[in-house]
Amino acid sequence: MVPSAQPKLGGFKFTRQAPIGPWFVDFLCRERGLIIEIDGATHSTDEECARDVRRSAMLIEQGFEVLRFNNAEVFENLDGVVEAILARLKK
């Protein structure tokens, strides 16, 4: 059997670098309409943060839910990040 190319979490499939409109989101669970964004150092200035807020608002208007985590959260508290994602998936 060939392993799935799509990562799964709690039985839910995710697509990496999924195109939505003019953007590519980091991870998308189409079944739940959940977008996961992992923000690195390029999301740290006021201008970049404002752009992220606008982008998230546009994605929400299209019916998606957006969860954002920064690199530090992922590296320092991966279990907490996974728990937060699973909680949203099981809503």
OpenMM code with the backbone's topology and positions (N, CA, C; nanometers):
from openmm import Vec3, app, unit

residues = "MET VAL PRO SER ALA GLN PRO LYS LEU GLY GLY PHE LYS PHE THR ARG GLN ALA PRO ILE GLY PRO TRP PHE VAL ASP PHE LEU CYS ARG GLU ARG GLY LEU ILE ILE GLU ILE ASP GLY ALA THR HIS SER THR ASP GLU GLU CYS ALA ARG ASP VAL ARG ARG SER ALA MET LEU ILE GLU GLN GLY PHE GLU VAL LEU ARG PHE ASN ASN ALA GLU VAL PHE GLU ASN LEU ASP GLY VAL VAL GLU ALA ILE LEU ALA ARG LEU LYS LYS".split()
positions = [
    Vec3(0.0845, -0.1177, 0.0000),
    Vec3(0.0000, 0.0000, 0.0000),
    Vec3(0.0893, 0.1243, 0.0000),
    Vec3(0.0506, 0.2238, -0.0795),
    Vec3(0.1253, 0.3488, -0.0869),
    Vec3(0.0765, 0.4418, 0.0231),
    Vec3(0.1680, 0.5016, 0.1031),
    Vec3(0.1233, 0.5935, 0.2079),
    Vec3(0.0557, 0.7162, 0.1487),
    Vec3(-0.0387, 0.7698, 0.2230),
    Vec3(-0.1104, 0.8896, 0.1793),
    Vec3(-0.0160, 1.0080, 0.1681),
    Vec3(-0.0340, 1.0863, 0.0623),
    Vec3(0.0473, 1.2065, 0.0447),
    Vec3(-0.0045, 1.3197, 0.1321),
    Vec3(-0.1256, 1.3036, 0.1849),
    Vec3(-0.1841, 1.4075, 0.2681),
    Vec3(-0.1683, 1.3709, 0.4146),
    Vec3(-0.1141, 1.4634, 0.4939),
    Vec3(-0.1043, 1.4350, 0.6376),
    Vec3(-0.2435, 1.4305, 0.7008),
    Vec3(-0.2559, 1.3520, 0.8080),
    Vec3(-0.3826, 1.3413, 0.8801),
    Vec3(-0.3599, 1.3758, 1.0264),
    Vec3(-0.4636, 1.4290, 1.0869),
    Vec3(-0.4615, 1.4591, 1.2297),
    Vec3(-0.5992, 1.4254, 1.2832),
    Vec3(-0.6048, 1.3327, 1.3768),
    Vec3(-0.7330, 1.2925, 1.4342),
    Vec3(-0.8279, 1.2349, 1.3306),
    Vec3(-0.7728, 1.1769, 1.2234),
    Vec3(-0.8553, 1.1200, 1.1179),
    Vec3(-0.8955, 1.2194, 1.0101),
    Vec3(-0.8593, 1.3453, 1.0257),
    Vec3(-0.8930, 1.4486, 0.9282),
    Vec3(-0.7759, 1.4703, 0.8332),
    Vec3(-0.8058, 1.4777, 0.7035),
    Vec3(-0.7021, 1.4990, 0.6023),
    Vec3(-0.6686, 1.6474, 0.5898),
    Vec3(-0.5414, 1.6737, 0.5710),
    Vec3(-0.4935, 1.8096, 0.5466),
    Vec3(-0.4160, 1.8129, 0.4161),
    Vec3(-0.4285, 1.9228, 0.3468),
    Vec3(-0.3499, 1.9476, 0.2273),
    Vec3(-0.2492, 2.0559, 0.2611),
    Vec3(-0.1233, 2.0333, 0.2242),
    Vec3(-0.0183, 2.1330, 0.2472),
    Vec3(-0.0119, 2.2269, 0.1277),
    Vec3(0.0138, 2.3539, 0.1562),
    Vec3(0.0278, 2.4554, 0.0519),
    Vec3(-0.0901, 2.4516, -0.0450),
    Vec3(-0.2097, 2.4608, 0.0111),
    Vec3(-0.3325, 2.4538, -0.0682),
    Vec3(-0.3660, 2.5904, -0.1270),
    Vec3(-0.3973, 2.5958, -0.2569),
    Vec3(-0.4358, 2.7230, -0.3176),
    Vec3(-0.5805, 2.7591, -0.2840),
    Vec3(-0.5990, 2.8826, -0.2379),
    Vec3(-0.7332, 2.9376, -0.2152),
    Vec3(-0.7295, 3.0801, -0.2687),
    Vec3(-0.8041, 3.1037, -0.3751),
    Vec3(-0.7994, 3.2355, -0.4385),
    Vec3(-0.6564, 3.2677, -0.4785),
    Vec3(-0.6111, 3.3883, -0.4488),
    Vec3(-0.4750, 3.4280, -0.4880),
    Vec3(-0.3671, 3.3815, -0.3907),
    Vec3(-0.4042, 3.3060, -0.2865),
    Vec3(-0.3083, 3.2671, -0.1828),
    Vec3(-0.2838, 3.1177, -0.1810),
    Vec3(-0.1773, 3.0822, -0.1132),
    Vec3(-0.1507, 2.9440, -0.0753),
    Vec3(-0.1502, 2.9428, 0.0770),
    Vec3(-0.2357, 2.8598, 0.1357),
    Vec3(-0.2390, 2.8484, 0.2818),
    Vec3(-0.1478, 2.7326, 0.3222),
    Vec3(-0.0942, 2.7393, 0.4438),
    Vec3(0.0008, 2.6374, 0.4878),
    Vec3(-0.0632, 2.4987, 0.4942),
    Vec3(-0.1777, 2.4875, 0.5625),
    Vec3(-0.2481, 2.3596, 0.5740),
    Vec3(-0.3979, 2.3860, 0.5652),
    Vec3(-0.4693, 2.2974, 0.4970),
    Vec3(-0.6135, 2.3107, 0.4822),
    Vec3(-0.6812, 2.1770, 0.5060),
    Vec3(-0.7793, 2.1771, 0.5951),
    Vec3(-0.8683, 2.0626, 0.6128),
    Vec3(-1.0000, 2.1028, 0.5459),
    Vec3(-1.0205, 2.0543, 0.4238),
    Vec3(-1.1404, 2.0924, 0.3478),
    Vec3(-1.2679, 2.0446, 0.4165),
    Vec3(-1.2627, 1.9265, 0.4759),
    Vec3(-1.3805, 1.8691, 0.5418),
    Vec3(-1.4359, 1.9631, 0.6489),
    Vec3(-1.3486, 2.0298, 0.7217),
    Vec3(-1.3897, 2.1199, 0.8296),
    Vec3(-1.3756, 2.2674, 0.7917),
    Vec3(-1.3222, 2.2952, 0.6737),
    Vec3(-1.3031, 2.4352, 0.6336),
    Vec3(-1.2039, 2.5065, 0.7239),
    Vec3(-1.1046, 2.4304, 0.7720),
    Vec3(-1.0082, 2.4843, 0.8681),
    Vec3(-0.8731, 2.5063, 0.8015),
    Vec3(-0.8228, 2.6269, 0.8150),
    Vec3(-0.6914, 2.6645, 0.7638),
    Vec3(-0.5979, 2.6822, 0.8819),
    Vec3(-0.4790, 2.6226, 0.8713),
    Vec3(-0.3754, 2.6389, 0.9723),
    Vec3(-0.2616, 2.7157, 0.9077),
    Vec3(-0.2251, 2.8269, 0.9669),
    Vec3(-0.1129, 2.9066, 0.9188),
    Vec3(-0.0033, 2.9047, 1.0242),
    Vec3(0.1184, 2.8781, 0.9810),
    Vec3(0.2354, 2.8801, 1.0686),
    Vec3(0.3187, 2.9999, 1.0255),
    Vec3(0.3262, 3.0986, 1.1124),
    Vec3(0.3924, 3.2246, 1.0787),
    Vec3(0.5355, 3.2281, 1.1284),
    Vec3(0.6254, 3.2566, 1.0382),
    Vec3(0.7667, 3.2696, 1.0723),
    Vec3(0.8047, 3.4149, 1.0928),
    Vec3(0.9312, 3.4412, 1.0809),
    Vec3(0.9856, 3.5754, 1.1057),
    Vec3(0.9316, 3.6796, 1.0087),
    Vec3(0.8827, 3.6365, 0.8923),
    Vec3(0.8316, 3.7333, 0.7948),
    Vec3(0.6922, 3.7835, 0.8302),
    Vec3(0.6450, 3.7494, 0.9470),
    Vec3(0.5125, 3.7945, 0.9928),
    Vec3(0.5257, 3.8730, 1.1232),
    Vec3(0.6290, 3.9546, 1.1322),
    Vec3(0.6572, 4.0175, 1.2612),
    Vec3(0.6401, 4.1692, 1.2637),
    Vec3(0.6424, 4.2342, 1.1498),
    Vec3(0.6272, 4.3798, 1.1518),
    Vec3(0.4792, 4.4164, 1.1586),
    Vec3(0.4507, 4.5400, 1.1955),
    Vec3(0.3115, 4.5846, 1.2008),
    Vec3(0.2442, 4.5702, 1.0645),
    Vec3(0.3156, 4.6043, 0.9591),
    Vec3(0.2604, 4.5957, 0.8237),
    Vec3(0.2286, 4.4504, 0.7860),
    Vec3(0.3204, 4.3599, 0.8175),
    Vec3(0.2994, 4.2183, 0.7866),
    Vec3(0.1842, 4.1608, 0.8685),
    Vec3(0.1766, 4.1982, 0.9943),
    Vec3(0.0665, 4.1510, 1.0796),
    Vec3(-0.0675, 4.2037, 1.0297),
    Vec3(-0.0715, 4.3290, 0.9865),
    Vec3(-0.1947, 4.3871, 0.9330),
    Vec3(-0.2369, 4.3145, 0.8050),
    Vec3(-0.1399, 4.2792, 0.7218),
    Vec3(-0.1695, 4.2043, 0.5987),
    Vec3(-0.2269, 4.0666, 0.6341),
    Vec3(-0.1710, 4.0019, 0.7360),
    Vec3(-0.2230, 3.8717, 0.7803),
    Vec3(-0.3669, 3.8834, 0.8302),
    Vec3(-0.3965, 3.9899, 0.9033),
    Vec3(-0.5325, 4.0115, 0.9538),
    Vec3(-0.6296, 4.0288, 0.8373),
    Vec3(-0.5903, 4.1085, 0.7369),
    Vec3(-0.6764, 4.1287, 0.6190),
    Vec3(-0.6972, 3.9975, 0.5435),
    Vec3(-0.5904, 3.9236, 0.5259),
    Vec3(-0.5983, 3.7953, 0.4550),
    Vec3(-0.6892, 3.6986, 0.5301),
    Vec3(-0.6721, 3.6887, 0.6612),
    Vec3(-0.7576, 3.6013, 0.7410),
    Vec3(-0.9042, 3.6428, 0.7295),
    Vec3(-0.9302, 3.7732, 0.7333),
    Vec3(-1.0679, 3.8223, 0.7219),
    Vec3(-1.1287, 3.7825, 0.5879),
    Vec3(-1.0512, 3.7905, 0.4807),
    Vec3(-1.1014, 3.7516, 0.3489),
    Vec3(-1.1285, 3.6009, 0.3421),
    Vec3(-1.0426, 3.5219, 0.4042),
    Vec3(-1.0634, 3.3771, 0.4067),
    Vec3(-1.1868, 3.3417, 0.4898),
    Vec3(-1.2056, 3.4112, 0.6001),
    Vec3(-1.3240, 3.3896, 0.6846),
    Vec3(-1.4508, 3.4255, 0.6073),
    Vec3(-1.4454, 3.5341, 0.5302),
    Vec3(-1.5606, 3.5732, 0.4476),
    Vec3(-1.5964, 3.4645, 0.3466),
    Vec3(-1.4972, 3.3855, 0.3063),
    Vec3(-1.5209, 3.2757, 0.2119),
    Vec3(-1.5673, 3.1488, 0.2830),
    Vec3(-1.5839, 3.1557, 0.4160),
    Vec3(-1.6379, 3.0431, 0.4899),
    Vec3(-1.5348, 2.9566, 0.5606),
    Vec3(-1.4100, 2.9988, 0.5619),
    Vec3(-1.3056, 2.9221, 0.6286),
    Vec3(-1.2841, 2.9724, 0.7707),
    Vec3(-1.2308, 2.8858, 0.8543),
    Vec3(-1.1837, 2.9252, 0.9859),
    Vec3(-1.0319, 2.9224, 0.9799),
    Vec3(-0.9670, 3.0218, 1.0382),
    Vec3(-0.8214, 3.0329, 1.0302),
    Vec3(-0.7615, 3.0274, 1.1701),
    Vec3(-0.6698, 2.9338, 1.1895),
    Vec3(-0.5914, 2.9269, 1.3128),
    Vec3(-0.4478, 2.9630, 1.2783),
    Vec3(-0.3913, 3.0557, 1.3533),
    Vec3(-0.2525, 3.0972, 1.3299),
    Vec3(-0.1667, 3.0612, 1.4496),
    Vec3(-0.0498, 3.0112, 1.4193),
    Vec3(0.0507, 2.9817, 1.5207),
    Vec3(0.1829, 3.0377, 1.4694),
    Vec3(0.2688, 3.0795, 1.5600),
    Vec3(0.4002, 3.1235, 1.5145),
    Vec3(0.4997, 3.0090, 1.5330),
    Vec3(0.6143, 3.0244, 1.4687),
    Vec3(0.7160, 2.9187, 1.4740),
    Vec3(0.7529, 2.8821, 1.6175),
    Vec3(0.7650, 2.9811, 1.7048),
    Vec3(0.8040, 2.9539, 1.8437),
    Vec3(0.7024, 2.8625, 1.9110),
    Vec3(0.5727, 2.8865, 1.8879),
    Vec3(0.4697, 2.8004, 1.9466),
    Vec3(0.4847, 2.6562, 1.8978),
    Vec3(0.5118, 2.6410, 1.7694),
    Vec3(0.5247, 2.5073, 1.7122),
    Vec3(0.6474, 2.4370, 1.7695),
    Vec3(0.7596, 2.5071, 1.7751),
    Vec3(0.8835, 2.4461, 1.8235),
    Vec3(0.8841, 2.4227, 1.9745),
    Vec3(0.8232, 2.5138, 2.0505),
    Vec3(0.8304, 2.5067, 2.1964),
    Vec3(0.7108, 2.4377, 2.2607),
    Vec3(0.5982, 2.4302, 2.1884),
    Vec3(0.4776, 2.3720, 2.2478),
    Vec3(0.3963, 2.2988, 2.1414),
    Vec3(0.4594, 2.2073, 2.0708),
    Vec3(0.3919, 2.1353, 1.9640),
    Vec3(0.2676, 2.0622, 2.0143),
    Vec3(0.2772, 2.0007, 2.1319),
    Vec3(0.1606, 1.9302, 2.1871),
    Vec3(0.0427, 2.0248, 2.2061),
    Vec3(0.0694, 2.1447, 2.2549),
    Vec3(-0.0368, 2.2435, 2.2740),
    Vec3(-0.0979, 2.2883, 2.1423),
    Vec3(-0.0150, 2.3047, 2.0408),
    Vec3(-0.0634, 2.3428, 1.9073),
    Vec3(-0.1528, 2.2327, 1.8520),
    Vec3(-0.1068, 2.1088, 1.8620),
    Vec3(-0.1855, 1.9951, 1.8126),
    Vec3(-0.3177, 1.9852, 1.8886),
    Vec3(-0.3149, 2.0032, 2.0192),
    Vec3(-0.4389, 1.9997, 2.0990),
    Vec3(-0.5364, 2.1086, 2.0545),
    Vec3(-0.4862, 2.2285, 2.0282),
    Vec3(-0.5723, 2.3385, 1.9835),
    Vec3(-0.6355, 2.3069, 1.8482),
    Vec3(-0.5575, 2.2489, 1.7588),
    Vec3(-0.6105, 2.2129, 1.6270),
    Vec3(-0.7155, 2.1032, 1.6406),
    Vec3(-0.6855, 2.0003, 1.7182),
    Vec3(-0.7822, 1.8918, 1.7382),
    Vec3(-0.9121, 1.9413, 1.8010),
    Vec3(-0.9002, 2.0337, 1.8957),
    Vec3(-1.0217, 2.0889, 1.9582),
    Vec3(-1.1087, 2.1575, 1.8549),
    Vec3(-1.0480, 2.2318, 1.7632),
    Vec3(-1.1262, 2.2988, 1.6575),
    Vec3(-1.1859, 2.1977, 1.5606),
    Vec3(-1.1100, 2.0942, 1.5271),
    Vec3(-1.1600, 1.9923, 1.4345),
    Vec3(-1.2806, 1.9187, 1.4918),
    Vec3(-1.2813, 1.8970, 1.6214),
    Vec3(-1.3878, 1.8199, 1.6854),
    Vec3(-1.5072, 1.9029, 1.7264),
    Vec3(-1.5045, 2.0331, 1.7012),
    Vec3(-1.6174, 2.1214, 1.7335),
    Vec3(-1.7416, 2.0788, 1.6601),
] * unit.nanometer
topology = app.Topology()
chain = topology.addChain("A")
for resn in residues:
    res = topology.addResidue(resn, chain)
    for name in ("N", "CA", "C"):
        topology.addAtom(name, app.Element.getBySymbol(name[0]), res)
